[in-house]
Amino acid sequence: MEQISEVVSINEIAKILGCSKAHVYNAINGKIEGVTRIPAMNMGRRKIVRRASFEAWRYGNEVGQTKHAEIAPLAGVAYEAAISKASL
């Protein structure tokens, strides 16, 4: 039985969204107007995105929600922690 990883790579996110890695980095850095930041953590030069945080972000942007508090219950504590670290 295959176990699903707790984190997703930038490559995986780009495939899921059907965009380039550069576009994903722009979304992480909040450079895309009308789209909330993808919550990510820095691990050296790498960006780490928790799967639960990414799925909550994806859901929030699909239905047009922009407030983190509205989608946080979907991912629980992992989402809130990712938002806190991404805001630093």
TARADA-V127823 format. One line per field, one symbol per residue. ss: DSSP state (@ for helix, = for strand, . for the rest). phi: phi as a letter, one per 40 degrees, with the letter a starting at -180 (. if undefined). burial: + if it has 24 or more other ideal C-beta (glycine too) atoms within 12 Angstrom, else -. A space follows every 10 residues. Layout:
ss: ???
phi: ???
burial: ???
This chain:
ss: ......==.@ @@@@@@@... @@@@@@@@.. .......... ===..===== @@@@@@@@@@ @@.....@@@ @@@@@.@@@@ @@@@@@..
phi: .cccccbbcc cccccccgbc cccccccccg cbcgbcccca bcbgccbbbc dccccccccc cccgcbcdcc bdccbgcdcc cccccccc
burial: -------+-+ --++--+--- ---++-++-- ----++++++ +-----++++ ++++++++-+ +------+-- ++-++--++- -++--+--
